[in-house]
Amino acid sequence: MYQSIINGCSFEIIPPSDICDKFNKCFKIEKEIANQDIELKEDAFFIGDLGDIIHKYETWCELLPRVEPFYAVKCNTDDPVLRLLAELGTSFDCASKSEIEQVLSLGVSPSRIIYANPCKQKSFIRHAAKQKVKMMTFDNEPELDKIKMIYPDAELVLRILPPSNFKVQCDLGIKFGCHPDKAIDLYQKAKDLGLNVIGVSFHVGSGAEEAEAFYAAVKEAYGVFQLGVEFGFNMTMLDVGGGFPGQKDTPVSFEEVAVVLNDALDEYFPAETGIRIIAEPGRYFVASAFTLTANIIAKRMISRDKIVGDGKSDQCVSGNDEPAYMYYLNDGVYGSFNCLLYDHAKVKPSLLQDNVCDVKFTSSVWGPTCDGMDCILEDCVLPEMHVGEWIYFEDMGAYTMCAASTFNGMPKPRCVYYCAEDVWYNLFPVEEDCVLEKKAISLRPIKDHVTDNIPAIGSNLFIEALIVEA
């Protein structure tokens, strides 16, 4: 099991987790920067903490023991993430043929996949049928016609609109979900077609900011669920969707959501009913596990005080002016920071200890492309930085690398992984007759080190750590 996870990944075991997490993270960032200095590079990169994902899984099992997590693949599709979650026992929420193929390639059973896209391309439904991925969502009559024609044995889950009077980061109800009042028409259509409806699903919205949204949605789903029972369907499952917070600085914590959701389930879908409860968490598992580090590739100093006639700042700075700085990084909104546009995310720059200074200035942070929209932070306060220095951003695992482009020819950051040794070996103990070589693990792209013995995976990286005889 040990090798099944780490083969193919840039991966390193680091000091135990009882050492400060911040220390571990900075240690890994500084080590990767040192590696790049040796190679005369300054490429942006992600640091992925697999231990954080493991901790999230254990916390989920502890606080939501009745709810089976089906990880939303679209949130972060990096293969090491999917491999680890598959080994932990997580199931998967897929929204396309490609995502289904990626998950199945890991050896995951089709029964551990829900095709949770209510509006599917016909060829994708054919692929799901071929691969025996039975569970899939719907929210409209034409979808039922397609399924009847292509995959009449599918197990269908009716997606409904949740109550909309709660704050969320991304409101998915504007695109998916039927109004509960329309459920009767869809049930009748499914019955007329002889299709098999097994449950109800909802999604309160990505990044829910109020725990009560889950209680209200479960209550509403209960009414639609009971209507399905009255129609004669064998209703066996409730899908509570996603929206679970994945980092610390959120308006509501995962612990608060778990308390409210458990209360709602106990009231409307108690354990003795035998109803299967699943969820589709994405950012919960990966948001806090990834840190992005980018290099300052250029810098400009402008006047903060002087305003010219058209309202723009004068770029000429005199001795009496307080300067402001514009910093240009080698990743931007067309890359990993696309989350600023698509996910309504907010990012916070952090500095390594060597960069910390008491004197700070008004600053803005920009991406590397030639587009004026490529602005990461319009206004922030930073000490004076210099070309070649590094800035890192925490909580960058959700809806970042998965939606990044190479617009303007700018490369995507690569990702290197680590895990605290006590966390890793507790989950994946090494066989007694083997030990992990303790020397530093060298991390290199697969293109630089071709081997027949270590297969590449989606990240195009591999591990040079050796399992050797004791």
C-alpha positions in Angstrom: 0.0 0.0 0.0 2.9 2.3 0.7 4.3 2.1 -2.8 0.9 2.3 -4.4 0.5 5.9 -3.2 4.0 7.4 -3.5 5.2 5.8 -6.8 5.0 8.5 -9.4 4.9 11.5 -7.1 7.3 14.2 -6.0 7.1 13.3 -2.3 9.0 13.7 0.9 8.6 12.5 4.4 9.4 15.4 6.8 9.7 15.8 10.6 6.7 14.7 12.8 3.5 16.7 12.9 4.0 17.7 16.5 6.5 20.2 15.1 4.7 23.3 14.2 2.8 23.0 10.8 4.0 26.4 9.9 7.6 25.3 10.4 7.0 22.2 8.2 5.4 24.3 5.4 8.2 26.9 5.5 10.8 24.2 5.6 9.4 22.6 2.4 9.1 26.0 0.7 12.7 27.0 1.5 14.0 23.6 0.4 12.2 23.8 -2.9 13.5 27.4 -3.4 17.1 26.1 -2.7 16.6 23.3 -5.2 15.6 25.9 -7.8 18.5 28.1 -7.0 20.9 25.3 -7.7 19.2 24.8 -11.1 19.1 28.6 -11.8 15.3 28.5 -11.9 12.6 30.7 -10.3 9.4 28.8 -11.3 6.2 29.1 -9.3 5.3 25.9 -7.5 2.7 24.3 -5.2 3.5 22.5 -2.0 0.9 19.8 -1.2 0.5 18.5 2.3 -0.9 15.0 2.1 -1.1 14.8 5.8 -3.6 17.7 5.8 -5.9 15.6 3.5 -5.5 12.6 5.7 -6.5 14.7 8.8 -9.5 16.1 6.9 -10.7 12.5 6.1 -10.3 11.4 9.7 -12.1 14.5 10.9 -15.0 13.9 8.5 -15.3 10.3 9.7 -15.4 11.5 13.3 -17.9 14.3 12.9 -20.1 13.0 10.1 -20.0 9.2 10.7 -23.3 8.6 8.8 -22.3 10.6 5.7 -20.2 8.9 3.0 -17.9 11.5 1.2 -17.9 11.4 -2.6 -15.0 13.7 -3.4 -15.8 16.3 -6.1 -13.1 15.6 -8.6 -13.4 18.9 -10.4 -12.1 20.8 -7.3 -8.6 19.4 -7.7 -7.8 16.7 -10.2 -4.1 16.1 -9.4 -3.5 12.4 -9.4 -1.8 12.1 -6.0 -4.8 13.7 -4.4 -7.2 11.2 -6.1 -4.9 8.3 -5.3 -4.7 9.1 -1.7 -8.4 9.6 -1.3 -9.1 6.4 -3.1 -6.8 4.5 -0.7 -8.5 6.1 2.3 -11.8 4.8 1.0 -13.4 7.9 -0.3 -15.9 7.7 -3.2 -16.0 10.2 -6.1 -18.4 12.8 -7.6 -17.6 13.0 -11.3 -19.1 15.4 -13.8 -17.7 14.2 -17.1 -16.3 11.3 -19.1 -12.8 12.4 -18.5 -13.3 12.5 -14.7 -14.9 9.1 -14.7 -12.0 7.7 -16.7 -9.4 9.2 -14.3 -11.1 7.8 -11.3 -11.6 4.3 -12.8 -7.9 4.2 -13.8 -7.1 4.2 -10.1 -8.9 0.9 -9.7 -11.9 2.5 -8.1 -15.1 0.5 -8.4 -17.9 2.1 -10.6 -20.2 1.7 -7.5 -18.0 4.4 -5.8 -18.8 7.0 -8.4 -21.8 9.3 -8.8 -22.2 11.1 -12.1 -23.3 14.3 -10.5 -24.0 16.5 -13.5 -27.7 17.0 -14.1 -27.1 18.0 -17.8 -25.0 15.4 -19.5 -23.7 15.0 -23.1 -25.2 11.9 -24.7 -21.9 10.3 -25.5 -20.9 10.7 -21.8 -24.0 8.9 -20.7 -23.0 6.1 -23.1 -19.6 6.0 -21.5 -21.1 5.8 -18.1 -23.3 2.9 -19.2 -20.3 1.1 -20.7 -18.3 1.5 -17.5 -21.4 0.6 -15.3 -21.4 3.9 -13.5 -25.1 3.7 -12.5 -25.7 6.6 -10.1 -26.4 9.9 -11.8 -28.3 13.1 -11.1 -31.1 14.8 -13.2 -33.2 17.9 -12.8 -35.2 18.2 -16.1 -37.4 16.1 -18.4 -35.2 16.1 -21.5 -32.5 14.5 -19.4 -34.8 11.7 -18.5 -35.5 11.2 -22.2 -31.8 10.8 -22.9 -31.3 8.4 -20.0 -34.3 6.3 -21.1 -32.8 6.0 -24.6 -29.2 5.4 -23.6 -29.0 4.0 -20.1 -32.5 2.9 -18.8 -30.9 0.9 -16.0 -29.3 3.9 -14.4 -30.0 4.7 -10.8 -31.3 8.3 -10.7 -31.1 11.0 -8.1 -33.3 14.0 -8.4 -31.5 17.3 -7.8 -33.6 20.0 -6.2 -33.0 23.7 -5.5 -32.2 24.3 -1.8 -33.6 27.4 0.0 -31.8 30.4 -1.4 -31.9 32.8 1.6 -28.4 31.9 2.8 -24.9 33.3 1.9 -22.7 31.1 -0.2 -19.4 31.7 -2.1 -20.8 30.4 -5.4 -24.6 30.0 -5.9 -25.0 26.9 -8.0 -28.8 27.1 -7.9 -28.8 29.6 -10.7 -27.8 26.8 -13.0 -28.8 23.4 -11.5 -31.7 22.0 -9.5 -35.4 21.8 -10.0 -37.8 23.8 -7.8 -39.3 21.3 -5.2 -42.8 22.2 -6.5 -41.8 20.8 -9.9 -40.6 17.5 -8.5 -44.0 15.9 -9.0 -43.8 16.4 -12.7 -40.3 14.9 -12.9 -41.4 11.9 -10.8 -44.3 11.4 -13.1 -42.1 11.6 -16.2 -39.6 9.1 -14.7 -42.5 6.7 -13.8 -44.0 6.9 -17.2 -40.6 6.1 -18.7 -40.1 3.2 -16.3 -36.9 4.7 -14.9 -35.4 4.0 -11.5 -35.3 7.0 -9.1 -33.4 6.1 -5.9 -33.0 9.4 -4.1 -32.8 13.2 -3.8 -29.8 15.5 -3.9 -29.2 19.2 -3.3 -26.2 21.5 -3.2 -26.5 24.5 -0.8 -23.8 26.3 -2.8 -20.0 26.2 -3.0 -18.4 27.6 0.1 -21.5 27.9 2.3 -21.2 30.7 4.9 -24.1 29.7 7.1 -24.5 26.3 8.7 -28.2 26.6 8.9 -28.3 26.3 5.1 -27.8 22.6 5.5 -30.7 22.1 8.0 -33.1 24.0 5.7 -32.0 22.0 2.7 -32.4 18.6 4.4 -35.8 19.6 5.6 -36.9 20.6 2.1 -35.3 17.4 0.6 -37.3 15.3 3.1 -40.6 16.5 1.5 -39.4 15.7 -2.0 -38.0 12.4 -0.8 -41.4 11.4 0.7 -43.1 12.4 -2.5 -40.9 9.9 -4.4 -41.9 7.2 -1.9 -45.6 8.0 -2.7 -44.9 7.6 -6.4 -43.7 4.1 -5.7 -40.0 4.6 -6.2 -37.6 2.6 -3.9 -36.0 5.7 -2.3 -32.8 4.7 -0.6 -30.4 7.6 -0.7 -30.0 11.3 0.2 -27.1 13.3 -1.3 -26.4 16.4 0.7 -24.0 17.8 -1.9 -21.0 20.1 -1.1 -20.4 23.5 0.3 -18.3 22.3 3.3 -15.6 24.8 4.4 -12.0 23.7 3.8 -9.9 26.3 5.6 -9.7 28.0 8.9 -10.6 31.6 8.0 -14.2 31.0 6.9 -17.4 32.5 8.2 -18.5 29.1 9.4 -16.4 26.2 10.5 -16.7 22.6 9.4 -17.4 21.6 13.0 -20.4 24.0 13.1 -21.7 22.6 9.8 -21.4 19.0 11.1 -23.4 19.8 14.2 -26.3 21.3 12.2 -26.2 18.7 9.5 -26.2 15.8 12.0 -29.2 17.4 13.8 -31.1 17.7 10.5 -30.3 14.1 9.5 -31.3 12.7 12.9 -34.7 14.5 12.6 -35.6 13.9 9.0 -33.6 10.8 8.0 -32.8 9.0 11.3 -30.4 6.1 11.2 -33.1 3.5 11.8 -34.7 4.3 8.4 -31.6 2.8 6.8 -31.4 5.7 4.3 -27.9 6.0 2.7 -26.5 9.5 3.2 -23.7 10.7 0.9 -22.1 14.1 0.3 -19.9 15.7 -2.4 -17.2 17.7 -0.6 -14.5 19.2 -2.7 -12.7 22.2 -1.2 -13.1 20.7 2.3 -10.5 18.0 1.5 -8.0 20.1 -0.5 -8.2 23.8 0.1 -5.9 24.1 3.1 -3.6 21.3 1.9 -1.9 23.4 -0.9 0.3 26.4 -0.7 1.4 28.3 -3.8 4.8 30.0 -3.9 5.6 32.5 -6.7 8.6 34.6 -7.6 8.7 38.3 -8.0 9.9 38.7 -11.6 9.5 42.4 -12.0 8.8 45.5 -9.8 7.8 49.1 -10.4 7.8 52.1 -8.0 5.1 54.7 -8.4 4.0 57.8 -6.4 1.2 57.2 -4.0 0.6 60.9 -3.2 0.6 62.8 -6.5 -2.5 62.7 -8.7 -2.4 64.0 -12.2 -5.3 65.6 -14.0 -7.0 62.4 -15.3 -7.1 61.0 -11.8 -4.3 58.6 -12.3 -1.2 58.4 -10.0 1.9 60.1 -11.3 4.6 57.4 -11.9 7.4 59.9 -11.2 8.5 59.7 -7.6 10.3 62.6 -5.9 12.0 62.7 -2.5 8.9 64.1 -0.8 6.6 61.3 -2.1 5.7 58.1 -0.3 6.2 55.4 -2.9 3.9 52.6 -3.8 5.1 49.4 -5.4 3.8 47.2 -8.1 5.0 43.6 -8.0 4.8 41.1 -10.9 4.7 37.4 -10.1 5.2 34.4 -12.4 1.6 33.2 -11.8 -1.6 35.1 -12.1 -5.4 35.0 -12.8 -5.0 33.1 -16.0 -3.1 30.5 -14.0 -3.6 29.3 -10.4 -5.2 32.6 -9.4 -8.2 32.0 -11.7 -10.0 31.3 -8.4 -10.2 35.1 -8.0 -12.5 35.2 -11.0 -14.3 31.9 -11.0 -14.5 31.0 -7.4 -14.8 34.5 -5.8 -11.8 33.6 -3.6 -9.7 36.0 -1.6 -6.0 35.5 -1.3 -3.5 36.7 1.3 0.3 37.0 0.6 2.7 35.7 3.1 6.5 36.2 3.3 9.3 34.0 4.4 11.1 35.2 7.6 14.0 36.8 5.6 11.5 39.1 3.9 9.8 40.4 7.1 10.4 44.1 7.7 8.6 46.7 9.9 8.4 49.4 7.2 5.5 48.6 4.9 4.1 50.3 1.7 1.0 50.4 -0.3 1.4 47.7 -2.9 -0.4 45.8 -5.7 0.4 42.4 -7.0 0.1 41.4 -10.7 0.4 38.2 -12.8 2.9 37.7 -15.6 0.7 38.0 -18.7 0.3 41.1 -20.9 -3.4 41.5 -20.0 -4.3 44.4 -17.7 -6.9 42.3 -16.0 -4.2 40.0 -14.7 -4.3 41.6 -11.2 -4.0 39.4 -8.1 -4.3 42.1 -5.5 -5.2 45.7 -6.3 -4.3 47.0 -2.9 -2.3 45.4 -0.1 0.4 46.4 2.4 3.9 44.8 2.1 7.4 45.6 3.0 9.6 46.6 0.1 10.4 43.5 -1.9 12.9 42.9 -4.6 13.1 41.0 -7.9 13.9 37.4 -7.3 12.3 37.2 -3.8 9.3 34.9 -3.1 5.8 35.3 -1.9 3.6 32.4 -0.9 -0.2 32.0 -0.6 -1.9 29.5 1.7 -5.2 27.7 1.2 -4.7 27.4 -2.6 -5.9 23.8 -3.2 -9.4 24.3 -4.4 -10.4 25.4 -7.9 -6.9 26.7 -8.7 -4.5 24.4 -10.6 -7.5 22.5 -12.1 -8.7 25.5 -14.0 -5.4 27.1 -14.8 -4.4 27.9 -18.4 -1.2 28.6 -20.2 -2.5 31.8 -21.7 0.3 34.0 -23.1 2.6 30.9 -23.0 2.9 31.1 -19.2 3.6 27.7 -17.7 1.5 26.1 -14.9 3.3 25.6 -11.6 4.3 22.1 -10.7 3.4 20.5 -7.4 5.6 18.8 -4.9 4.2 16.8 -2.0 5.1 16.1 1.6 3.7 14.5 4.7 4.7 14.4 8.4 6.3 11.0 9.0 4.1 10.2 12.0 1.0 10.8 10.0 2.2 8.9 6.9 3.6 5.8 8.7 0.5 5.6 11.0 -1.6 5.2 7.9 0.8 3.4 5.6 3.3 1.5 7.8 6.5 0.2 6.1 6.9 -3.6 6.1 9.2 -4.8 8.9 11.9 -6.0 6.5 12.0 -2.7 4.7 12.9 0.9 5.6 12.6 4.2 3.8 16.1 5.5 3.0 16.5 8.5 5.2 18.7 10.6 2.9 17.1 13.6 1.2 14.7 12.8 -1.5 15.5 14.4 -4.8 12.6 15.8 -6.7 12.8 16.0 -10.5 10.4 16.2 -13.5 9.9 12.9 -15.3 11.2 14.5 -18.5 14.6 14.8 -16.9 14.7 11.3 -15.4 13.2 8.5 -17.6 12.9 5.1 -16.0 11.1 1.9 -16.9 10.8 0.9 -13.2 8.8 3.9 -11.9 5.6 4.8 -13.8 4.6 8.4 -14.3 1.2 9.6 -13.2 -0.9 12.7 -14.1 1.5 15.1 -12.4 4.4 14.0 -14.6 6.6 13.6 -11.5 8.1 10.7 -9.7 9.7 9.9 -6.4 13.3 8.9 -6.2 12.9 7.6 -2.6 14.0 3.9 -2.4 12.6 1.1 -0.5 15.7 -0.9 0.5 16.4 -4.0 2.5 17.0 -3.4 6.2 
